[in-house]
């Protein structure tokens, strides 16, 4: 059963598990379970995804319960009227606050504006080696993307040389190997923790929060 975070007659939001695709896609033909299908079967009605999360990203995933409401929600996302907050564990010590405005190229080769804001929540230095260094440094950060490009957060953090732990292909293979061998951890440590927006019908502010998945919590406890 999917964890339902919010539901009314117009909207429903779930805490998407790590590893679950939002909908059927040609890049994963071998997969036969999707968030859309599972949620539809769980509540017994059609659902419309208002946005998307990467397969490896867990957290708040919002659906409309009609095509009309979905049109309104999609416009809110396009007009940057939805505030999105993520948390991630990344390699190295990040700056206390930084905004990156770095265009990204999509699957069709088109270059698009991409802006992401990062804020450091915690840093840690661990007593195990990383490459030529005797210790390993990590940061727990909050991420607020202004735009919604494909793999935007992952690409921007890789560009800043603070890749997300467990990310493939944008992450650090050496770090991913350390976490697999030392902690038996093979998840990507990126979680969509909060969506904030005006309800499309009653216009009240709605804040939907998702608890991090167990592997994220375990690694936070191990490292910090």
C-alpha positions as CSV (number, residue, x, y, z in Angstrom):
1,X,0.0,0.0,0.0
2,X,1.3,3.5,-0.9
3,X,1.4,6.0,2.0
4,X,-1.2,8.7,1.4
5,X,-0.1,12.1,2.7
6,X,-3.2,14.1,1.7
7,X,-6.5,13.4,0.0
8,X,-9.7,15.3,-0.7
9,X,-12.2,15.2,-3.6
10,X,-9.8,17.0,-5.9
11,X,-6.2,16.0,-5.0
12,X,-4.2,13.2,-3.6
13,X,-0.5,13.1,-2.6
14,X,1.6,10.1,-1.7
15,X,5.1,9.5,-0.3
16,X,6.6,7.8,-3.3
17,X,9.1,5.0,-2.4
18,X,12.6,5.0,-3.7
19,X,12.8,2.9,-6.9
20,X,9.2,3.3,-8.0
21,X,8.5,4.9,-11.4
22,X,5.7,7.4,-11.7
23,X,4.3,6.0,-14.9
24,X,5.2,3.7,-17.7
25,X,8.2,4.7,-19.8
26,X,10.2,3.3,-22.7
27,X,13.4,3.5,-20.8
28,X,12.2,0.8,-18.3
29,X,10.2,-1.7,-20.3
30,X,10.9,-4.5,-17.8
31,X,9.0,-2.7,-15.0
32,X,5.4,-3.6,-14.4
33,X,4.5,-1.6,-11.3
34,X,4.1,2.2,-11.4
35,X,2.9,4.8,-8.9
36,X,-0.1,5.8,-11.1
37,X,-1.3,2.2,-11.5
38,X,-0.8,1.3,-7.8
39,X,-2.5,4.4,-6.6
40,X,-5.4,4.0,-9.0
41,X,-5.9,0.5,-7.8
42,X,-5.6,1.5,-4.2
43,X,-8.3,4.2,-4.3
44,X,-10.4,2.8,-7.1
45,X,-10.3,5.8,-9.4
46,X,-8.2,7.4,-12.1
47,X,-5.3,9.7,-11.1
48,X,-3.4,12.3,-13.0
49,X,0.3,13.1,-12.1
50,X,0.7,16.9,-11.6
51,X,4.5,16.6,-11.7
52,X,7.2,13.9,-11.7
53,X,9.9,12.5,-9.5
54,X,12.9,10.5,-10.7
55,X,12.6,6.8,-10.1
56,X,15.4,6.9,-7.5
57,X,13.9,9.9,-5.7
58,X,11.5,9.4,-2.9
59,X,9.0,11.8,-1.4
60,X,5.9,13.9,-2.1
61,X,4.2,13.1,-5.3
62,X,1.0,15.0,-6.2
63,X,-1.9,13.8,-8.3
64,X,-5.1,15.4,-9.5
65,X,-8.3,13.4,-9.4
66,X,-9.7,15.0,-12.6
67,X,-8.2,16.3,-15.9
68,X,-9.6,19.7,-15.1
69,X,-7.8,20.0,-11.8
70,X,-4.6,18.6,-13.3
71,X,-4.6,21.4,-15.9
72,X,-4.7,24.0,-13.0
73,X,-2.0,22.2,-11.1
74,X,0.3,21.9,-14.1
75,X,-0.1,25.6,-14.7
76,X,0.9,26.3,-11.1
77,X,4.1,24.2,-11.6
78,X,4.9,25.9,-14.9
79,X,4.4,29.4,-13.4
80,X,6.7,28.5,-10.5
81,X,3.8,28.9,-8.0
82,X,4.6,25.6,-6.2
83,X,7.5,25.7,-3.7
84,X,9.4,22.4,-3.6
85,X,11.9,21.4,-0.9
86,X,14.2,18.4,-1.0
87,X,16.8,17.0,1.3
88,X,20.0,15.3,0.1
89,X,23.2,13.9,1.5
90,X,26.2,14.9,-0.7
91,X,29.9,14.5,-0.8
92,X,32.1,17.2,0.8
93,X,31.3,20.4,2.7
94,X,28.8,22.6,0.9
95,X,28.5,26.4,1.3
96,X,26.0,27.6,3.8
97,X,23.8,29.0,1.0
98,X,24.2,29.0,-2.7
99,X,22.1,29.5,-5.8
100,X,23.1,28.0,-9.1
101,X,21.9,29.3,-12.4
102,X,23.3,26.8,-14.9
103,X,21.4,25.9,-18.1
104,X,20.8,22.2,-18.8
105,X,20.3,20.3,-22.0
106,X,17.2,18.0,-22.2
107,X,16.7,14.7,-23.8
108,X,16.0,16.4,-27.2
109,X,19.2,18.4,-27.1
110,X,17.5,21.7,-26.2
111,X,19.2,24.0,-23.7
112,X,16.9,25.2,-20.9
113,X,17.2,27.6,-18.0
114,X,17.7,25.8,-14.7
115,X,18.0,27.5,-11.3
116,X,18.4,25.7,-7.9
117,X,18.9,27.0,-4.4
118,X,20.9,25.0,-1.8
119,X,21.2,25.5,2.0
120,X,23.5,23.5,4.3
121,X,21.7,21.9,7.3
122,X,24.6,19.8,8.8
123,X,28.1,18.7,8.0
124,X,30.2,15.8,9.2
125,X,33.6,14.3,9.0
126,X,33.8,10.5,9.2
127,X,36.8,8.4,10.2
128,X,37.1,6.3,7.1
129,X,39.2,7.1,4.0
130,X,38.0,8.6,0.8
131,X,40.6,8.4,-2.1
132,X,43.8,10.1,-1.0
133,X,42.1,11.6,2.1
134,X,42.2,9.9,5.5
135,X,38.7,11.0,6.4
136,X,35.4,11.5,4.5
137,X,33.3,14.7,4.5
138,X,29.6,14.9,3.9
139,X,26.8,17.5,4.0
140,X,23.1,17.2,4.6
141,X,21.4,19.9,2.5
142,X,18.0,21.4,1.7
143,X,17.3,22.0,-1.9
144,X,14.8,24.3,-3.5
145,X,14.6,24.1,-7.3
146,X,13.1,27.1,-9.1
147,X,12.7,25.3,-12.4
148,X,11.9,21.6,-13.0
149,X,14.3,20.2,-15.5
150,X,15.1,16.5,-16.0
151,X,17.6,15.4,-13.3
152,X,18.1,19.1,-12.4
153,X,19.1,18.7,-8.8
154,X,21.4,15.8,-9.5
155,X,23.1,17.6,-12.4
156,X,23.5,20.8,-10.5
157,X,25.1,19.1,-7.5
158,X,27.4,17.2,-9.8
159,X,28.4,20.5,-11.4
160,X,29.2,21.9,-8.0
161,X,31.3,18.8,-7.3
162,X,29.0,17.8,-4.4
163,X,27.3,14.8,-6.0
164,X,24.5,13.0,-4.2
165,X,25.5,9.8,-2.5
166,X,24.0,6.9,-4.4
167,X,23.4,8.8,-7.6
168,X,24.1,7.1,-10.9
169,X,25.1,8.3,-13.5
170,X,25.7,11.8,-12.1
171,X,27.3,10.8,-8.8
172,X,30.7,9.6,-7.7
173,X,31.4,6.0,-8.4
174,X,34.0,5.8,-5.7
175,X,31.7,7.2,-3.0
176,X,28.9,4.9,-4.2
177,X,31.2,1.9,-3.8
178,X,32.2,3.0,-0.3
179,X,28.6,3.2,0.8
180,X,27.7,-0.1,-0.8
181,X,30.7,-1.9,0.8
182,X,30.7,-0.2,4.2
183,X,27.0,0.3,4.8
184,X,25.3,-2.0,2.3
185,X,23.5,1.1,1.0
186,X,22.5,1.3,-2.6
187,X,19.8,4.0,-2.6
188,X,20.1,7.5,-3.9
189,X,20.0,9.9,-0.9
190,X,17.6,12.5,-2.4
191,X,14.1,13.0,-0.9
192,X,11.3,15.3,-1.9
193,X,10.2,16.4,1.6
194,X,7.7,19.2,1.0
195,X,5.3,20.8,-1.5
196,X,3.7,24.1,-0.8
197,X,1.0,25.6,-3.1
198,X,-2.4,27.2,-3.2
199,X,-5.2,24.6,-3.4
200,X,-6.7,24.9,-6.9
201,X,-10.3,25.1,-5.7
202,X,-10.4,26.7,-2.2
203,X,-7.3,28.8,-2.7
204,X,-6.0,28.0,0.8
205,X,-2.3,27.4,1.3
206,X,-1.5,23.7,1.4
207,X,1.7,22.3,2.7
208,X,2.3,18.5,2.2
209,X,5.3,16.9,4.0
210,X,6.7,13.5,3.5
211,X,8.9,11.6,6.0
212,X,12.3,10.4,4.6
213,X,12.5,6.7,3.8
214,X,14.3,4.2,6.1
215,X,17.6,4.1,4.2
216,X,17.9,7.9,4.2
217,X,17.2,7.9,8.0
218,X,19.7,5.1,8.5
219,X,22.5,6.9,6.6
220,X,21.8,10.2,8.4
221,X,22.1,8.4,11.7
222,X,25.3,6.7,10.6
223,X,27.0,9.8,9.3
224,X,25.7,12.7,11.4
